[in-house]
Amino acid sequence: MIRVDGVRLRCEDVVAVARDGAEASLSSAARARVRRSRRDLVSLARGRGLAYGVKTGLGQLEEVAIGEADQRRLQLNLVRSHAVGVGPAMPAEWVRAAMLARANALAKGRSGVREGVVDLLLRMLDRGVHPIVPVQGSLGASGDLAPLAHMGLVLVGEGRAEHAGRVADGAKALKDARLRPLRLEAKEGLALVNGTSFMAGIGALLAVDAARLVRDAQVAASVSLEALRGSAKPFDPRLAELKAHPGHARVAANLRSLLRGSAILASHRGPHKVQDAYTLRCLPQVLGPVADAVDRLSACVEIELNSASDNPLIFPGESLSGGNFHGQALAMELDHVALALAVLAGFAERRIARLVDGRLSGLPPFLTESPGLNSGLMLAQYTAAALALECRALANPASADSLPTSANQEDWVSNGLVAARKAHACLENATGVVAIELLCAAQGLEFVPQRPGRGPAAAVARLRREVPRLGEDRVLSGDIEASRRLLVEGEILTAVEAAGARLR
């Protein structure tokens, strides 16, 4: 059970609910805060002064007063008018992540909504009612307005949603799940659509998945190092102590653990080669910063998840209008992770190229016993190169660009959801490259007679249960997909850690 309290939601909690179906409920302390905030909002709504979004229009229409009789209608109109998304539907786990993020932001107790709004979001999650949300349309400035509006439509019995494997209109999906739609009261439509919940929810999933991939990349690189008969001397802790980036030290320690017990390393100690290529020698210096970038994303996402991000925010006797909905901080970290994953993918592709090049590797050309008759893994490197090149294009930062909206009232936007989508595409591509590296490195080890370290040995053994050694040419797309699946499902890491190589 995940307790939604507006304070302690972690990226792993988002994964548990969005992907694994864990139940979430509003904590008693958060429920009390939400009730107090609603009382404060009602007092403000009854007062004489204007309150943005409660008794006024929105955006550049902030000076248009809205009478008490029209305040409910304003909230419904707001949700309807902002549902302007286009493109294919988001994956259900993205939508679930955003729903949990929105519930947690409202649980902060500064949004002025009734507790029933939060409860309905959480009950929809529990009963599998997933709004259909188009992937495009958010600028990430007044929050993820368009995506959140499509989500909000279902809460009022409109829009479209998926439930029990079927897509229906929002009212039917709620009814089938034995839930009742909301009738929005003052401020509630605005609180539903104003916030960074989609970029934060997707960012939480991305942070967890990217952290796993960074460890997978270290495993695959250790197999490559063994197949290429590289040296472990560059991973000496004394070197890491003299360049004290945390990711650098962590990667060096992980590589030492992975390579422990290697007969391959012992077999070529001596004057055979003074220094390895950078893609082997500089593994801590390159993968370490990638790990640090993922850590920073995780920290930023968790701050955002536990923030009140709509506008205005409600305090006793006062409504404060500001810009907590702006996603710049998160957008920049998402862009940084996209860049980091592009580096990870390009770095792995260069080791793949070295493995298949017999002049550099000392292994049979393209890792096949009969080159010429067989092409071996030649074309696998082509695919890795294509994925790495796509990552480079995606690494261009979204957060550095902006177009003004709302008649120049909203004149700098974060582009945060685009940054999240780009980073996710980089993750998918980089996972494919690491999967190919694992295939190629495992094939390279077939030509090395000595026993590898405990990490590479366990990784290759787990891979070989799904993908046999390559002899005669065969269709490789299935092999690549099998390797990728083992990475995504955590099977390779599980096997490596079971062999005693625990990765930090």
N, C-alpha and C positions, 0 to 999 in steps of 0.2 A: 504494500500500500504506500503510495506516494502522498505525503502531506503537502498540500498547497497552502503556503503561508506567506507568500510574497517576499520571503527573506532567504530561504535556503535551497532553492531549486538548483540542481546541478545538471550539467550536460548529460551525465549518465542517467539521471531521472527522466530526462526528455526521451532518451533512447528507450528506456524501459516502458514508457507509456506509448510513445509514437510507434515503435517497431514491435515491441514484445507484448503489448496489450495489458500492461500493469494497470491496476485501478488507481485512480487519484481522487482525493476528497479534500474539501476545504477544512483547514484546521479551526479549532474553536476560537483561538486568539484572532485569526484572520477574520473569521465571521463577525466577531465583535467590532473589529476595526471597520469592516465594510458597513455595518449597521450605523456606526457613529458618523461615518463619512456621508451616508445617505441622509441622516438627520441634518447635517450641516448644509448639504446641497438643497434640501427642501426649504430650510430657513432662508438661504440666499435667493431661491426662486421666488419666494413670497415677498422679498424685500423690494425696495424701490429702485435700487441701482441696477445697471445693466451687468449681465454676466455672459461672457463670450460663449456662444454655442448653446446656451441655455435660454437666454432671452434676446439673442441677436442672431443674425445670419452668420455665414461662415466665410473664411478667406477674406477676399476684398469686400464682402458684404457684411463685415463685422459691425458696421455702424447702423445696420437696418434692424430696428427693434422688432421683436416678436412678442405679440400679446400672449397672455396666459392661456387663452383658449386654443392657440395654435402651437403650443410648445410640444405636445405629443406628436402632432402632425409633422413638425419640423424634424423630429428625430427619425421618423419613418422615411420622410422625404430624403433625409441625409443618406441613409443606408441605400435606398433605391438609386439615388442620383450618382453615388460614388461607385456603384457596381458596373464599372466600364472595362473590366479585364478582357483580354483577347488571348488567343493562342490555345494550345492544348491544355488539358487539365493537369494540375500538379499531382504528383504521386500522393497517395493517401497518407503516407507517413510524414510528408512535409506538412500537410494540412493538420494532422493530429498534433504534430510538434507545435504548430502555430496556435492551435486551440489551447493547448496546455500553457504556452507562454502567455497568451492573452489572459487566461484565468488567473495566472500567478501575478501578472501586473495589476489586475483589478483587485486581487487579494491584498495588495499593498495598503488599501484603504484610503486612497486619495483621489479616487475617480468619481465618487458620488453615486455609484450604481447600487441597485438593490442586490441583496445576496442571491436572489433567484436568478440573476443574470449569470453569476459565476457558477451556480449549481447546474444550470442548464448546459453550459459548456462542458462541465465535467461529466454530467449524465450522458450527453451525446458521445463523449469519448468512451465511456463505459459500455454503452449499448451499440457502438459501432456506426454512428450516424456521421458521415463524413461529407461536408459540403464540397460541391464541385467548384473548384477555384481555378480560373485561367491563370496561366503562368506569367503573362506579361501585363504591365499596366502600372506597376509601382515605381515611384521615383525615390522612395525611401527618405522622404523629407518630412511631410506631415504624417510620418509613419508609412506603413504599407496600406494606403487608403483603399485602393481598388481591391486587392485580394481580401482584406479584412471586411470590406463591404459585402463581397460575395459570401464570405463566411457568415456575416451578420444576417443576410437575407434568410438563411435557413432557420435561424433562431426565431424569426418572426413568421415562419411558415411560408416563406417565399423561396425563390431561387431553386436550385437543384442539389440533390444529395445522393450519395451512395449508401445503401444499407442492405446488409445480408446479400451482397453480391449484385444488387439491382439498383439502377439509377432511377430516381423518381423526383417529382417536385417536392419542395421542402416540407410542405404540410403533410403529404402522404408518408414521407420518410420518418417524420416525427411521430405520426400516428402509429405507424407500424412498430416503432420502438417504444410505444406507450409513453410518449412525451407530449407535453403541450407547448405550443408556441408562446412567445412573450408578446405582451403589448407594451411597447417601449414607453417609458416615462422620461421626464426631463433629464437631459444629459446622457442618457444611456446609448442612444445611437452613436453619438460622438465618441463615447468611451469605447465602443466596440470597434470603430473603424480607425481610430487615431492611435498609432503605436507602432513599434518595431517588431511585432511578434512573428511575422513570417521570416524576416531575415535572421532574427534571433533563433527561432526554432530550427530553421535549416542549418544555421551556423552551429547549433549544438550537435546535430547529427554529424555534420561535417567534421567538427573537432574530434569527436570520438573515433570516427572512421579514419581520419587522417593520422591520428596518433597510432592506430593499429598499423596503418600502411608504413609509417616510418620504421616501426619495428620489423615489419615484413621485409622492407628494403634492406635493413641491416642483415637479416638472415640470408637473403638472396645474394647480397654482396659478399658475404662470408663464403658462400659456396663458390662464387666466381673466383675469389682470391685463392681458394684451395685448388680449383681447376687450373688456374693460371700460375700456380706455384709462387704466389706472392709471399711477402714477408709480414710478420706480425710485429716487427720492431716499432713501426710508426704508432702503434697503439699503447706504447709504454706509458704508464701513468705519470712518469716524470715529465713527459712532454706536455700532457694535458694540464699539469699543474702550472706550467709556464704560460699557458694561454687559457685563462680561467673562464671561458664561456661555459655555462652549465651543460648545454647540449653536447658540446665537444667532449667533455669528460664522460658524460653518460654513454655516448656512442663508443668511445674507446673502451670503456669498461665492458660494454655489451659484446664487442668484438673479441675481447680477451676471453670472455666466458664462452662464447660460441666456438672458438678455435681450440679450446682446451682439449688436450689429449690427441692432437693431430700428429699422425705419423708423417703426413705430407710435409708439414712445416719442418719437422726434424730431419727429413731426408735431404733437404736442400739448404741447410744452414752452411754458410761458408762464402767463398768469393765468387759464386756464380753470377751475382748481379748486385750492384751497390744499392740501387734505388729502383723501386717500381714506378710505373706510370701513376699520374696523379689520381686516376679513378680508383686505384687501389691504395696508394700511400696516403691520400688525403680524405679517406672516408670520414674520420671524425670531424675534420674541418669543414666538410660540405654537408654531410647529413646532420651534424650537430646544429647548425643554424636552421635547418629545416625543422628539426624537433623543437627548437626554441620558438619558431614562428607559430607552430601549432599550439604550444603552451600559451603563448600570448593570446591567440584566438580564443582558447578555452576560457581564459580569465576574463577577457572582454565580454564574451557571450554570457557568462554567469553574472557579471555586473548588470548587463542589459536585461537578462531574464528576471532579475530581482529588483528592477527599477519600475517606478511609475512613469509611463511613457506617453500618456495622452495629454490633452490640453483642453481647457484649463484644469489645474489641479486644485482640489478643494481642501481648505483649512478652516478651522472654526471661525466663522464670521467673515471669511474672505475667500475669493476665487482668484488664484494667481495664474495669469496667462503667460506662458513662456515657450520654450522650444524643446522640451524633453522628448518629443516625438522624432527628433532629427536623428538619423542613423549614421552620421559621419564616422564616429569612432568605430563602430562595427564594420562599416563599409571598408574602411582603410585596413583593418585587420584581415578581413576576408580577401581583399586584394593582395595583401602580403602573403597569405597562405596560398593563393593561386600561383603567385610567383615562386614560392617555396616548392610547391608540387611540380611546377614546370622544371625547376632545377633538379629535383629528385628524378623526374622522368628522363631528362636529358643525360644526367649522370649515369643512370642505369643503362641507357641505350649505348653509351660509349663503352661500357664493359661488355655488352652484348656484341658490339662490333669487333672488339678485341678477341672475344672468345671464338667467333666464327672465322677470323682471319688467321690462317695457319702460319703466316709469316710473323705475326706478333705473338701468337699463343703457344706455339710449339705443339699444337694439337693438329689432328687431321683437318684439312680445309673444310669449313662449314660443318665440322663435327660429324662427318660421315666416313665410314670405313672405305667406301668406294666412290670418291668424288669423281664427277663426270657422269657416270651412270646415274648417280644419285646427287640431288642438290642439297640434301640434308636440311640444315636449319638456315640456309641462305635467306630464304624469304621471310622467315620469322623476324630477322633483323629489319627488313623493309617495313613490316608492320610496326615494330617498335619505333622506328624513325618517324613514321607517319603520325603516331600518337604523340611523340615528343614534340614534333613540329606544331601540331595542333595546340599543345599546351603553351608553346611559346606565343602563339597568336592570342590565346586566351589570357595570358599574363598581363596584357595591357590593362592598366588600372581603370576601373569604372568610376572610382570615387574621386578621380581628378577632373571629371567632366560634369557639366551641369547645363541645364536649360531652364530658364525661368518660367513659372506658371502663375495662375491666378492673377492675371493682369499685373505681373511683376511684384505682387505682394510676397510671393514665395520665390525668391530670386536666386537661391542657391540650394540645390538638392543633392542628396548623398549618392543616389544611384545604388543604394545598398542591396536591393534584391537582385539587380543585375550582377553585382559583385558576388553574391551568394551563388547564383546560378553558374557563373563562370568558374568559381572555385570548385563547385561540385563537378562540373565537366572536367576540370583538371584532375580531380581526384579519380574519376572513372578512367581517364586516359593513363594516368600514372600507375594505377593498379594494373592495367593491361601490360604496361612496360615491365613492371616488376615480375608479373606472371611469366612473361617471355624470358626475362633474365633467369628466373629459377629453372625453366625448362632447359635453356642453353647451358647453364652452369652445371646442372645435373648430368646432361649429356657429356659435357667436357670431363667430368669426374670418371666417366666410364673408361677413359683412356689413361687414367692415373692409377697405378697399381697400389699405392699406399693408402692407408685408412685416413679419412678426413677427421676433423675435430667433431666433438659430440653434437654441436649445433647443425653443421652441414650434413652430417650423417643422418640425423633424425629427420631433417627437412627432406632430404632426397628419398629416404625410406618411405615417408608418408606420401610423397609425390608418386613414387613408383607403384603404390597400391592403386592409383588411378590412371597413370600414364606410363606405359612400358618404355623401356629403352628403345631409341630409334635405330632400326637396322635399315631395311629398305624404305624408300620414300613412301609416305602416306599423307593423307590429308591432315594438316596440322591445326586447323581451326578448332577442332574438338579438344586437342591436347591443350591449346592455349586457354580455352574456356574452362577446362578441368582445373588447370593450375590457378586460374583466376578465382574460381569458386572456392578452392581450398584456402586461398588468402582471405577472401571476403568473409568466409564462415569461421575464420580463426583456427582452422585445422592445422596449418603449418606451425603457427605459434604454439598451439597446444602441444604438438608433438615435440617441438624443440624444448619447451620448458619441462615437459615430462622427462626428457633426457638429462635434465639438470642444468640447462643453460637458461636461467631466468633473466629476462631482459628488463632493464629499468626504463 
